[in-house]
Amino acid sequence: MGKLTINQNRITKGTADKLIEICPFGAISYNGEQLEISSACKMCKLCVKKSDGIIEFEEEIKEIVDKSLWTGICVYVDHSGNKIHRVTYELLGKAKELAKVTGHPVYALMIGNSLGEETKKLLHYGVDKVFVYDNKAFEDFKIEPYTAAFCDFIEKMKPSSILVGATNLGRQLAPRVAARCRAGLTADCTVLEMKDNTDLVQIRPAFGGNIMAQIISPNTRPQFCTVRYKVFPEPKPSDVASGEIISMELASEKLYSDITVLSSQIKPKDIDISEAEVIVAIGRGAMSEVLLNQAKELANLLGGVVACTRPLVEGNQFDAKHQIGLSGRTVNAKFIICLGISGSVQFVAGMKSSECIVAINSDKSAPIFDVAHYEIVADVNEILPQLIEKIKEARENV
C-alpha cells in the first residue's frame, strides 16, 4: 500500500480544474487554496500519471516480519461445560496435515476452569503440546479474561498459525484476539493449505459465493482463521497418548472483567442438522405443501431430518437452523438426498463432503449434479411419491 502526496505550492486554479476533471471517482476538490483528495479515491493513480509531478505516490515501507520467530500451528480448544466441541478434533487433524509441510509442532490452547481429564483427551490426537489456562476466573466465558489469556499465550509461544472453530464462542473470541495482535482474520474457511514459507493459504467463498478467494497474510503473524464444524473430517484418536500438558499462568490483574454472570443454564438440545447422518434436503423446486409433507415422510422412513436451501427460509417455510449452506449450517451426512435443488455455490459448500449424495432435478445441467454421486433427471413431483412407495414395500418385505 501507499499514499498520495500533493505539492500544494505548484497548484493553480487551472491545474486544479484539470485534476478535478481527470479523477473518475470525483475524489479531488479545490477550495481556492488547497487541493484535497477524499476517501472516494480508489488509488487508480490516474492523477499521478497526468499531473506532471504535482501529485505523487509514496510507497508505504512496512517492517518485514521475521517468520523464523513464529513456529507452530495452534488449535483453540472450544468447549462448553468442559466438554470439548468436536470441531476442535477436526481442526487438530487439519493442523497435523498442515504441519507436515513446514515441520512445525501442533499446539492446543485450552482456557477454562477445572478442566481435569478433558485435556488428556487431546493427547490422543497427535498434539505436541497442550497449553492450559485453568483458573476460577475462566469458569464462565467472559471476553476480557479469555482474550487476555489467548494473547498471553501468543506472546509467549509465538505460533505461526491459529485455527479456531466458527462456533458462537469462537466467532466472538477470534476477531478480538486478532485485532489486539494487529493481525488479519479470515472467517468461515472451507479449504486450508500451507506454503513452504509458513504462509497459510486460507480459502473461502467470496462475492456471494461466486468466486473462491485465496487469502494469505505474508507479512503478519500469527495468521488467524475460523473454520465451521463439519468442514474437515474428524480423525480417529490413537490408542496411545503423546505430547505434554503445560500449565500456564496469567497475571491476576488481567483476569478482571466488567461482566458479571448472574446465572447460567443448559439450553435444551434442539435439532442440529450438522449432526444428522441422513438428510432430506428441499430446494426451490420442491416448495409446494404436498412435496414438503412428502419430504418429511421420506425423512421419517429413512430415520433422518429435513433440511432446506435459503429460499425456503426466506419464504418462512423453515427456520434458519434447517438451512444448509454458507449462511446456514455445514453438514457431513452419510446420506443426503437433494430434492429440486439447483446447487448454488453457497449450498454446495455446505454439503459437498457428505459420503453419499443423491440429487433429483428436472434440469440435466443443474450444478448439483457436479457433486452428486447418483443423479436422477426427472420431475420431483413424480419421483418422490414412487420413492416413498418403494421404501415402504421394501420394509414390508423384510
URURHU-V849261 format. One record per pair of residues at least 12 apart in sequence whose C-alpha atoms are under 6 Angstrom apart, sorted by sequence separation. I is the first residue (numbers start at 1). J is the second residue. If there is no record, write none. Layout:
BEGIN
I,J + I,J
END
This chain:
BEGIN
191,203 + 202,214 + 27,40 + 202,215 + 364,377 + 27,41 + 189,203 + 190,204 + 201,215 + 308,322 + 309,323 + 358,372 + 189,204 + 201,216 + 307,322 + 308,323 + 309,324 + 357,372 + 362,377 + 307,323 + 357,373 + 358,374 + 359,375 + 360,376 + 361,377 + 362,378 + 360,377 + 361,378 + 362,379 + 280,299 + 107,127 + 326,346 + 330,350 + 331,351 + 334,354 + 337,357 + 106,127 + 107,128 + 109,130 + 111,132 + 113,134 + 325,346 + 332,353 + 333,354 + 334,355 + 335,356 + 336,357 + 337,358 + 338,359 + 339,360 + 340,361 + 106,128 + 107,129 + 108,130 + 109,131 + 110,132 + 111,133 + 112,134 + 113,135 + 325,347 + 332,354 + 334,356 + 337,359 + 105,128 + 107,130 + 113,136 + 326,350 + 342,366 + 343,367 + 113,138 + 279,304 + 281,306 + 283,308 + 325,350 + 342,367 + 343,368 + 112,138 + 113,139 + 278,304 + 279,305 + 280,306 + 281,307 + 282,308 + 283,309 + 324,350 + 342,368 + 112,139 + 279,306 + 281,308 + 147,177 + 72,104 + 74,106 + 76,108 + 77,109 + 72,105 + 73,106 + 74,107 + 75,108 + 76,109 + 77,110 + 82,115 + 72,106 + 73,107 + 74,108 + 187,225 + 188,226 + 189,227 + 185,224 + 186,225 + 187,226 + 188,227 + 185,225 + 188,228 + 7,54 + 6,54 + 6,55 + 5,55 + 5,56 + 4,56 + 4,57 + 3,57 + 286,340 + 3,58 + 278,333 + 285,340 + 2,58 + 277,333 + 280,336 + 2,59 + 274,331 + 277,334 + 278,335 + 279,336 + 280,337 + 281,338 + 282,339 + 283,340 + 2,60 + 278,336 + 283,341 + 1,60 + 166,226 + 160,221 + 161,222 + 165,226 + 166,227 + 160,222 + 161,223 + 162,224 + 163,225 + 164,226 + 165,227 + 166,228 + 163,226 + 165,228 + 87,165 + 73,159 + 72,159 + 75,162 + 70,158 + 71,159 + 72,160 + 73,161 + 74,162 + 75,163 + 76,164 + 70,159 + 71,160 + 73,162 + 70,160 + 102,196 + 98,194 + 230,331 + 230,332 + 145,255 + 125,237 + 124,237 + 144,257 + 124,238 + 129,243 + 128,243 + 129,244 + 130,245 + 131,246 + 132,247 + 133,248 + 127,243 + 129,245 + 130,246 + 132,248 + 124,241 + 123,241 + 123,242 + 123,243 + 209,345 + 209,346 + 87,229 + 90,232 + 93,235 + 90,233 + 90,234 + 89,234 + 65,219
END
